[in-house]
Amino acid sequence: MQKDEISTVPAEKTAQQEIQAAKPLPQPNLSAQHPSDVYSLDSLIPGGLSTLHSMPIRDWQNSLAKSEAILTRSRFVSRRVEAVGKSGDKTQLQLLRFILLLIEFAGSLKPTRGADKASPGSKKLPLREDLRHKLSEATNPKNSTAPQFVTDSLIDSLRRKFVPQGAILARNDITFLLTTICALTLHIPAGVGAPHAPNELATDPADLRDDLSLENQTALQYFKELGCRIDKPRESEYAKWGIKKGKTEAAMKRIARLRIPVEFPKVSRGGRRACLYCVNYVDEYPKKE
């Protein structure tokens, strides 16, 4: 490598880091030694681990103890809750409940119209009591006499993190919300007896794609922007990912894998080919202080 070529490497790396930091995504810990620390639960969840550990799961635990099916409006959650419950990992079960809460939060958003229309693709929150009712359906069992988990403080913490402009979410705010959900799902293993590999976090994005009403390519791009590699399941993983029809079925499935070192999509400062869901990151959204 020539001397002038060597001198451009740090500058290019710095430029890439600046572009990555300006994107409306959860900020990664690039010094992490394990994939689980790249997007830690404490950094992704408003209020951190104290919020996570307060998530109510007793109703799910009771249903699992009775071998009763747990049905939710989320395919991602419904297809994993039994396996997570059987693993005995309480934190993982609480994480599933929080993911369900955020999926309901995203589903409560309405397109802006008229005077509320701030920018193309923007959405708005429902009224506080309507939002509380929506989120309560995700955290409280039907006919429950237990205290409501969705308090004003929880709603306020969600708004501070995901709705910084008051009641309106710009397109980039929505991207941040959805990619935060994507990052959280990486922490959930595929199923019982199918833990994460020692050097990676991995998930099948298909169920979350359907939960969030995303195009397949958009869902995969979200995970790529988080630094995931997208590839087909390995033959040794067919059982782990529920593949029963061999290579034909495997060829149609894609798995998002987060490994160390994290590799982000290479983009130019123009950023015009960088993203399926945002316009130029750097020009539209200046780097956060």
C-alpha positions as CSV (number, residue, x, y, z in Angstrom):
1,M,0.0,0.0,0.0
2,Q,1.4,3.4,-1.0
3,K,2.0,6.1,1.7
4,D,-0.8,8.3,0.3
5,E,-3.2,5.4,0.4
6,I,-2.3,4.6,4.0
7,S,-2.9,8.3,5.0
8,T,-6.5,8.2,3.6
9,V,-7.5,5.2,5.7
10,P,-8.0,7.0,9.1
11,A,-9.9,9.8,7.3
12,E,-12.2,7.4,5.5
13,K,-12.8,5.5,8.8
14,T,-13.7,8.8,10.6
15,A,-16.0,9.8,7.8
16,Q,-17.8,6.5,7.9
17,Q,-18.2,6.8,11.7
18,E,-19.6,10.3,11.3
19,I,-22.1,9.2,8.8
20,Q,-23.1,6.2,10.9
21,A,-23.5,8.4,14.0
22,A,-25.8,10.8,12.1
23,K,-28.2,8.0,11.1
24,P,-31.5,7.7,13.0
25,L,-30.5,4.4,14.6
26,P,-29.6,3.1,18.0
27,Q,-25.9,4.0,18.6
28,P,-23.6,0.9,18.8
29,N,-20.9,0.3,21.3
30,L,-18.0,-0.3,18.9
31,S,-15.7,-1.3,21.7
32,A,-17.9,-4.2,22.7
33,Q,-16.2,-7.6,23.1
34,H,-19.4,-9.6,22.5
35,P,-22.4,-9.0,20.2
36,S,-24.8,-8.7,23.1
37,D,-23.0,-5.5,24.2
38,V,-23.1,-3.8,20.8
39,Y,-26.7,-2.8,21.5
40,S,-27.1,-3.5,25.2
41,L,-30.6,-3.8,26.7
42,D,-29.8,-1.1,29.1
43,S,-29.1,1.4,26.3
44,L,-32.1,0.3,24.1
45,I,-34.9,0.4,26.8
46,P,-36.1,3.7,28.2
47,G,-35.3,3.6,31.9
48,G,-32.8,0.7,31.2
49,L,-32.9,-2.5,33.1
50,S,-35.1,-1.2,35.9
51,T,-37.9,-0.8,33.3
52,L,-37.2,-4.2,31.8
53,H,-37.2,-6.0,35.2
54,S,-40.5,-4.4,36.1
55,M,-42.3,-5.9,33.1
56,P,-45.2,-8.1,34.3
57,I,-45.0,-11.7,33.2
58,R,-46.9,-13.6,35.9
59,D,-49.9,-14.3,33.6
60,W,-47.6,-15.7,30.9
61,Q,-45.8,-17.9,33.5
62,N,-49.2,-19.2,34.8
63,S,-50.4,-20.0,31.3
64,L,-47.2,-21.8,30.5
65,A,-47.4,-23.8,33.7
66,K,-50.9,-25.0,32.6
67,S,-49.7,-25.7,29.0
68,E,-52.1,-23.0,27.8
69,A,-51.4,-21.2,24.5
70,I,-50.3,-17.6,24.7
71,L,-51.8,-15.5,21.9
72,T,-50.7,-12.0,21.2
73,R,-51.1,-9.7,18.2
74,S,-47.4,-10.2,17.5
75,R,-46.2,-13.1,15.4
76,F,-42.7,-12.6,16.7
77,V,-43.7,-12.8,20.3
78,S,-46.4,-15.5,20.0
79,R,-44.0,-17.9,18.2
80,R,-41.2,-17.5,20.8
81,V,-42.9,-17.0,24.1
82,E,-43.4,-20.7,24.9
83,A,-39.7,-21.5,24.1
84,V,-38.5,-18.6,26.1
85,G,-40.8,-19.5,29.0
86,K,-39.5,-23.1,29.1
87,S,-36.0,-21.9,29.2
88,G,-36.6,-20.4,32.6
89,D,-35.0,-17.1,31.7
90,K,-37.2,-14.5,33.4
91,T,-35.3,-11.6,31.8
92,Q,-35.8,-13.0,28.3
93,L,-39.5,-13.4,29.0
94,Q,-39.7,-9.8,30.2
95,L,-37.8,-8.7,27.1
96,L,-40.4,-10.4,24.9
97,R,-43.1,-8.5,26.8
98,F,-41.3,-5.2,26.3
99,I,-40.9,-6.0,22.6
100,L,-44.6,-6.6,22.5
101,L,-45.2,-3.2,24.2
102,L,-43.1,-1.4,21.5
103,I,-44.8,-3.2,18.7
104,E,-48.1,-2.0,20.1
105,F,-46.6,1.5,20.5
106,A,-45.6,1.5,16.8
107,G,-49.0,0.2,15.8
108,S,-50.7,3.0,17.6
109,L,-49.2,5.7,15.4
110,K,-51.5,7.4,12.9
111,P,-50.6,9.3,9.7
112,T,-50.6,13.0,10.1
113,R,-53.0,15.1,8.1
114,G,-53.9,18.8,7.7
115,A,-52.4,21.0,10.3
116,D,-50.6,18.1,12.0
117,K,-48.7,17.1,8.8
118,A,-45.2,18.1,9.8
119,S,-43.3,16.3,7.0
120,P,-43.7,13.5,4.4
121,G,-44.0,10.1,6.2
122,S,-44.6,11.6,9.6
123,K,-47.0,10.1,12.1
124,K,-48.6,11.2,15.4
125,L,-49.3,9.6,18.8
126,P,-52.9,9.0,19.8
127,L,-54.3,10.8,22.8
128,R,-52.7,9.7,26.1
129,E,-55.6,7.7,27.4
130,D,-56.0,6.0,24.0
131,L,-52.3,5.2,24.0
132,R,-52.5,3.9,27.6
133,H,-55.4,1.6,26.6
134,K,-53.5,0.3,23.6
135,L,-50.3,-0.4,25.6
136,S,-52.2,-1.9,28.5
137,E,-53.5,-4.6,26.2
138,A,-49.9,-5.7,25.8
139,T,-49.0,-5.8,29.4
140,N,-52.1,-6.6,31.4
141,P,-54.1,-9.9,31.0
142,K,-57.8,-9.6,30.3
143,N,-60.1,-9.2,33.3
144,S,-57.0,-8.6,35.5
145,T,-57.4,-6.8,38.8
146,A,-53.7,-6.1,39.0
147,P,-52.5,-2.5,39.0
148,Q,-52.0,-1.1,35.6
149,F,-48.4,-1.3,34.5
150,V,-48.7,1.5,31.9
151,T,-48.3,4.5,34.1
152,D,-47.8,8.1,33.2
153,S,-44.1,7.7,33.9
154,L,-43.7,4.8,31.5
155,I,-45.6,6.7,28.8
156,D,-43.4,9.8,29.4
157,S,-40.2,7.7,29.1
158,L,-41.3,6.2,25.8
159,R,-42.2,9.7,24.5
160,R,-38.9,11.2,25.5
161,K,-36.9,8.5,23.7
162,F,-39.0,8.0,20.6
163,V,-41.1,11.2,20.2
164,P,-38.7,14.1,20.9
165,Q,-40.9,16.6,19.0
166,G,-43.9,16.3,21.2
167,A,-46.7,14.2,19.6
168,I,-45.4,14.0,16.1
169,L,-42.8,11.5,14.8
170,A,-40.9,12.5,11.7
171,R,-39.8,9.8,9.4
172,N,-36.4,9.5,11.0
173,D,-38.1,9.2,14.5
174,I,-40.1,6.3,13.1
175,T,-36.9,4.7,11.7
176,F,-35.3,5.0,15.1
177,L,-38.2,3.4,16.8
178,L,-38.4,0.5,14.4
179,T,-34.7,-0.2,14.4
180,T,-34.7,-0.1,18.2
181,I,-37.3,-2.9,18.1
182,C,-35.1,-4.8,15.6
183,A,-32.1,-4.5,17.8
184,L,-34.1,-5.8,20.8
185,T,-35.2,-8.9,18.9
186,L,-31.6,-9.9,18.3
187,H,-31.3,-10.7,22.0
188,I,-34.1,-13.4,21.7
189,P,-32.8,-16.9,20.8
190,A,-34.5,-18.9,18.2
191,G,-36.1,-21.5,20.6
192,V,-35.6,-24.1,23.3
193,G,-32.3,-25.9,22.8
194,A,-31.3,-23.3,20.2
195,P,-29.3,-20.7,22.0
196,H,-27.3,-18.1,20.3
197,A,-23.9,-19.2,18.9
198,P,-21.0,-18.0,21.2
199,N,-19.9,-15.3,18.7
200,E,-23.2,-14.0,17.4
201,L,-26.7,-12.8,17.9
202,A,-29.1,-13.9,15.2
203,T,-32.8,-13.7,14.3
204,D,-35.2,-14.5,11.5
205,P,-36.7,-11.1,10.6
206,A,-39.8,-12.5,8.9
207,D,-42.2,-12.4,11.8
208,L,-41.1,-8.9,12.9
209,R,-41.4,-7.8,9.3
210,D,-45.1,-8.8,9.4
211,D,-45.7,-7.3,12.8
212,L,-44.4,-3.9,11.6
213,S,-46.1,-4.2,8.2
214,L,-42.7,-3.7,6.4
215,E,-41.6,-4.7,3.0
216,N,-39.2,-7.6,3.1
217,Q,-36.3,-5.6,1.7
218,T,-36.9,-2.7,4.1
219,A,-36.9,-5.1,7.1
220,L,-33.6,-6.6,5.9
221,Q,-32.1,-3.2,5.3
222,Y,-32.9,-2.2,8.9
223,F,-30.9,-5.1,10.2
224,K,-28.0,-4.3,7.7
225,E,-28.0,-0.7,9.0
226,L,-27.5,-2.1,12.5
227,G,-24.4,-3.9,11.3
228,C,-26.0,-7.3,10.7
229,R,-24.9,-9.7,8.0
230,I,-27.9,-11.2,6.1
231,D,-27.5,-14.7,4.8
232,K,-29.2,-18.1,4.4
233,P,-29.5,-20.5,7.3
234,R,-26.7,-23.0,7.5
235,E,-27.6,-26.7,7.0
236,S,-26.7,-27.4,10.6
237,E,-29.2,-24.7,11.7
238,Y,-32.3,-26.1,9.9
239,A,-33.9,-27.4,13.1
240,K,-33.0,-24.2,14.9
241,W,-34.9,-22.0,12.4
242,G,-37.8,-24.4,11.9
243,I,-36.8,-25.5,8.4
244,K,-38.5,-28.8,7.5
245,K,-38.3,-28.8,3.7
246,G,-34.5,-28.8,3.3
247,K,-32.6,-26.6,0.9
248,T,-35.6,-25.4,-1.0
249,E,-37.2,-23.8,2.1
250,A,-33.8,-22.6,3.4
251,A,-33.1,-20.8,0.1
252,M,-36.2,-18.6,0.7
253,K,-35.2,-17.7,4.3
254,R,-32.8,-15.0,5.5
255,I,-31.2,-14.7,8.9
256,A,-29.8,-11.5,10.4
257,R,-26.5,-12.1,12.3
258,L,-24.7,-9.6,14.5
259,R,-21.0,-10.4,15.0
260,I,-17.8,-8.8,16.2
261,P,-16.4,-6.8,14.5
262,V,-19.6,-5.1,13.4
263,E,-19.6,-4.2,9.7
264,F,-21.9,-1.4,8.6
265,P,-23.0,-0.6,5.0
266,K,-20.4,1.5,3.3
267,V,-21.9,4.8,2.3
268,S,-20.7,8.0,0.6
269,R,-21.3,11.4,2.1
270,G,-24.0,11.8,-0.5
271,G,-25.7,8.8,1.0
272,R,-28.1,8.5,-1.9
273,R,-27.8,4.7,-2.2
274,A,-27.4,4.1,1.6
275,C,-31.0,3.6,2.6
276,L,-34.4,2.4,1.5
277,Y,-36.3,4.4,4.0
278,C,-34.6,7.7,4.5
279,V,-33.2,10.5,2.4
280,N,-29.7,11.7,2.9
281,Y,-28.9,11.1,6.5
282,V,-26.2,13.7,6.9
283,D,-27.9,16.5,5.1
284,E,-31.3,16.0,6.7
285,Y,-30.3,15.1,10.2
286,P,-27.1,16.7,11.5
287,K,-25.0,14.7,13.8
288,K,-26.3,14.6,17.4
289,E,-24.4,16.5,20.0
